[in-house]
Amino acid sequence: MKIGRVAQTVVSTIHSPVFDGRRLLLCDLLEPDGSPSGGYLIAVDTVGAGAGETVLLLDEGNSARQVIGMSPAPVRTVVVGVIDEVTLGG
């Protein structure tokens, strides 16, 4: 699991049928304290997240495909939750 912030929606004119009706989101990766880690992922939205929201990313191919409910599928990362708050150290 990783923490990210939705930067924007990704638009693709040619894609696999598994993405029909699903949004792709560009997510900047975050450290647990909320600072940018410098990386990013493109994830399939399963929760209706929007730009600027902090999200929980599942970045494991097989588990991501199970969330989508399609196997085989060219999916590695999915948004599985919107994070309200992160508490560090207890």
HUCOR-V693866 format. One record per residue. OMEGA is omega as a letter, one per 30 degrees, with the letter a starting at -180 (* if undefined). Layout:
# HUCOR-V693866
omega
OMEGA
OMEGA
This chain:
# HUCOR-V693866
omega
l
l
l
l
a
l
a
l
l
l
l
l
l
a
l
l
l
a
l
l
l
l
l
a
l
a
l
l
a
l
l
l
l
l
a
l
l
l
l
l
l
a
l
a
l
a
a
l
a
a
l
a
l
a
l
a
l
a
l
a
a
l
l
l
l
l
l
a
l
l
f
l
a
a
l
a
l
l
a
l
l
a
l
a
l
l
l
l
l
*
